[in-house]
Amino acid sequence: MWSLPLVRHTDVPVRVTESFILSGYRFPNYSLRQCLASAFRPTNETGNFWTHFLPIFVFAFHFMEVFTWEKVPEPSNPFFYPFWNYFLGVLYLLLASSLAHLLNSMSLIIREICFFVDYGTISAYTVGSSLAYFYYIHPQAGIPENGPCAHNSSERKSLNADEQIWPSESSPTQFQLFFESLYIPSSCLVAIICVLTCCNTRQRWRKYRYAVRTLVFLLPFFVSSTPVFYRLLSPSSNSTPSSSPHLSSTMAAFFYRHCFWLVVSAVFNISKIPERVSPGNFDIWGHSHQWFHCCTFLSILDELHMIKVEIRALLLNPMLLLPPSTPPRLPGPTFWSTYGIMVLLQGCIASIIAWFGWQAYQIYAPEQKKLKCC
């Protein structure tokens, strides 16, 4: 398994080739053991695997740091349900991406399914981000100082679903109504649209597949980032009691860096630089998809830091915890409003993947039989 020959782009099916990558291909008939062993060989997928597999441990380290803070609730506290869903979304994304690049040479059919799952986990990650934004980066910037937050709150109690964190105005704005009623459903709908579109690029729009896949994920970014845009653009955002000016500026800095890395990753994914300018010289190390992986992870890491800033603000500012007698408008996280939504979404995505997988089987099963005969 350690000495299986690598082949050139002319020796593998066209479906397996990547633009401007001329060598380092694995023929699509590897066994599972051979695929796993190829992680330690210099193929054109080795860097793609490690640039998303190793970040799993980096992300987990920074994620778990929250639970080392002083006076933080238990990890099982409902307050952290959105945070754990965000963690699972990122974990699935990184793991599915790395395994898709590692296992895609088992067969043409498995290759398609691997990347269908990859697209599905990206969409699930965007909904995990939306849940974290919904419960931690909330649209309360326009609340006047004489509103409910101006009153002294009772002594901090356990953060659970029965205690309300977010105050409300007597006349909520249109944005707040959208945020409360449509934000999460919109994120889920957009996520499903993204999965359908990206899976379709495996059969259609092949010439522009990288541009389509990149641009289609702009939609969930804008939908998910709505509360952040509101916080940054609202003229009264500086007076919000949710955080100090220092924490607000820190949140903004992390968000701008998050956006920067997303833009850079999109440039790499669409332009195919540097291999476009020097085909054959970046087949194993340094091609655009590896830089794309690095930049997307840096964007996720800055997003995590941004969410942690908001969590710290919520935990350290007792003014955010209203007395139980306060009429609730936006309820706190529950199992069904977090894990339930993610499970339902995963079910929808799994059905989409199964349908496209069946289509791929019908298309590639005859071709795969010919490859085995060869």
N, C-alpha and C positions, 0 to 999 in steps of 0.2 A: 504493500500500500504506500510505502514511502518513495517508491521509484516509478510510479505511474507517469508516463510521459505527458507533458503539457503540449498543447497543440496551438496552431495559429488560427486566426479568424477564418481562413479559407477551409479549415478542416472540421468545422463544427457547423451545425444548422444555423441559418441566418437568424433564427429566433434567439440564439444564445449570444450573438455578437453585440458588442457595445461600440458606439461611435468612436473612432480614432484609437481604439485599443486593438493592437495587432497580434499580440501573443499572450501566453500565460493562461490559456483557456483549459478548463477541464472538460473532457468529453462527457456528454450528459448520460452516462450509464454507470456512475459511481455507486457503490454500496454506502450504507449509512456509516460504517466504520471508515471507509475511505474518505468520505466527506469530512468526518470529524478529524481525521489525521491531517487533512489538507490545511487545517488552521495553522499548522506549524510548518507549512511549506510555502515558498514564495510564488503564489499564484496571483492572478489579477483580482481575486476576491479576498485574499488574506487581509489586506489593509482595511477593506470594507467591513470585515467581521470584527477585527480588533478595535476599530474606531467607534464602534457602538457597544461592544461587549465590555471593555474596560470601564467606560463611563458609568456603567451600572453601579459599580462600587463607589465611584466618586460621588455620584448623586445620592446613594444611600447614606454615605457618611455625612453629607451636608443636611440631608433630610432629618436624620436622627438627632442632629445637634439641638433641634427644638426641644426635645424631651430632657435635655440636660440643663435647661434654664431653671432658675429658682422659682418656686411657687407655681410651677406649671401644672395643669391638671394631668391626670393619668392618660396615657396614650389611648385607652379605651373610652375616654370621655366623649360623648356625642359632639362636643365642640370640635374635635379633631376628625370627625367623619369625612368632611370635604377634603381635608388635608391627606388622609389616607387614600381617598379615591384619586386624588391628583397623583400621589405616589404610584398607585397601581397603573394609572394611565401611562406614566413615563416609563415604568418598569416594562410593561407590555410592549411599548413602542421600541425601546432599546433592544429588548430580548428578541422580539420578532424580526426586527431589522437585521440584527447580527446573524440569527439563525437562517434567515432567508438567503443571505449571501453565502452562508456556509453549506447549506443543504440543497441549493438549487440545481446542482449537477447530478442529482439522483435520476431524474428523468425530465422530459419536457413538461409532462403533466404536473409533477411535483414542483417544478420551477414556477409554473403559473400560480399554483395554489400558494406557494411560499410568499409571492409578492402580493397576491390578493389579501392574505393575512396581514402583511406589512401595511398595506393601505388601510385596512380596517383598524389596526391598532393606532395609526396616526390619527384617525378620526375619533377613536375612543379617547385618546389623549386630549384632544381639543375640548371634549365634553368634561373630562376631569379638570382641566384648567378652568372651564366655565363654572363648575361647582365651587372651586376655590375662590374665584373672583366673586361669585354670588354671595358667599357667606363671609368673606374677609375684606373685599374691596367693594364697599357698598355705596349706593348713591345717596348719601346723606349730606353732601357738601353744601346744599342750598338751604339747610335748616337754619332758621334764625337763632340768634343767641338766647332769645327769650322763649325758645321752644322747650320741649321736655328735657333736653340735655342740660339746660341751665339750672335745673333743680338738683339738689343733692340726692344722690342715690343711696340706697341702703347698703349695708356692709356686703362686700363681695361674697357670693355663694358659689356653689359648684356650677360650672358652665354646662347646662344640659338643655334639652329640647324644650323644657317647660319654662325656662327663663329667657326673656327676649333681650337681645343685644342691641337691636337697631330701633331707634326712635322713629316717629313718623310725624309728619305735619297733618294738620286738620284738613288741608287741601293739597294732597300729593300732586306733584308735577306729572306731566305726561310721561316723562322719562321714567319716573319712579313706578308708574303704573305698568309701563312696558317691562321694566326690570323685574317687577314682582310676578307678573303674569305670563310673559312671553319669552323672557330671556333664555331660560333653560330649554323650553320646547324648541325655540328657534335654533339653539346650538345643536340639539339632537337632530333636527331636520336637516340642517346644513351638513352635519357629519355624515348622514346617510347619503345625501347628494354627492358628497366628495368621494365616498366609497364607490358609488355607482359610476361616477365619471372616471376615476382612476382605473378601476377594473376594466372599463371599456377601452382605455388607451392600450391595453394589451392586444386588442384586435383592431381597433380603429385609430385613426389619427396618428399612425406610427411615426410619421415623419416629424410631427410636432409633439410627440408624447411627453418629452421632458418639460417643455414650456407649458403644456396643458396641465400636467400634474403639479407644477410649481404654482401656476396662477390660480388653480382651483382651490388651493389651500389658503389663498388670500381671504376668501370669503369667511371661513371659520375664524381666522385671525381677527378680522374686523368685528365680527359678531361677539366673539369671546372678550375682546378688549374694550367693549363698550363702556363698562364701568370705569376703566382706567382713563379712557378719553374724557369721560365726564369729570372725573376728579382733576384732570390736568387742564381742561378747558373752561370749567366753571369759574366765573369770577369770584365766587364765594368759597372756593375750595380751600383757601388758606385759613378760613375761619372754622373749618370743620373740627369738631372735638375729637375726631377719631385718632388724631395723631398730632405730635408736635411739628412745628415747621421743619425741624431737622429730619424727622422721620418721613415727612411728606417729600422733601427734596431727595432723600435717599431712595424712596420708592420711585420717583420720577427718573432718577439716574439709572436705576436698574432696568426700568421699562425701556428707556432710550437705548441702552446697551442691548437689551433683548431684541429690539427692532433692528438695530444695526447688524447683529449677527444673522438675523433672518434674511436681511437684504443681501448680505455677503454670500450666504449659503445659496440663495436663489440665483445669484450671478454665476456661481460655480456650476450649479446644476443645469442652467440653460446654456451657458457659453461653452462648456466643455473645455475650458482652459485649465491646465496648460497643455493637455494632450492634443488639442486642436492645432496648436502652432508647431508641435513637434511629435507627430504620430510615431508610436513605437518606443519612445524614450521614457514614457511614464506608464508603461503597461502594468508594472508590478507595484511600484511605490510612487506616491505623489500625484496620482491623477485626480480629476475634479471630484469624483464621487467621495473620495476619502476626505478631501477638504470640505465637501458638503456635509459629511457626517460630523466632522469636528466643529464646524460653525453652528450646525443645528443643536449640538449638545451644549455649546457655550450659551446659546440663546435660552435653552431650557434651564441651565444653571442660573442665569441672571433672573429668569422668571421665578425660580424657586426662592432666590434671595429677596425678590420683591414681595412675594407672598409671606415670607418669614417676617419681613418688616411690618406688614400689616397685622400679622398674628401677634407680634410683640406689642404693637400699639393697643390692640384689643385687650391683651392680658394685663398690661401695665396701667391702663387708664380706667379706674373704677367708675368714672362718669359714664362709661358706655353701658354699664349694667343698670337697668332700670328696676324700680321696685316691682314686685309681682303684681301690684294693683294697676300698673300701667296697661291700658288697652293695647294688645298686640296688633300689629299689622303685618310685619314680616317675621314669620316664625323661625326659630332656630333650627339647626340641622337635625334630622331624624334619620333612622336607618333607611326608611323607604324613600326619603327625598334625596338620598345620596347613593347608597349601595343599590337601592331598588332601581333607580334611574339607570345606573351603569349596567346592571344585569339585563334590564330590558333592552337597552341599546346594544349590548353585546349579542343578545339573541337576534335582533334585527340584522346586525352586521354578519353574524354567522350564517343566517339564511341567504344573504346576498352572496357571500363567499361560496356557499354550497351550490348555488345556482350557476355562478360563473365557473366554478370548478367542474361541474357536470358538462358545461359547454366546452371547456378546455379538454376534457377527457374525450369527447366526441371528435374534436378536431385533431388531437395529437396522438391518440391511441394507435392509429395505423402507422403514423410516422415513427413512433417509438418502437414498434415491432420491427420495422426495417432497420433501425439503428442497432437493436440487439442482434439481429441476424448478421450485421456487418461486424 
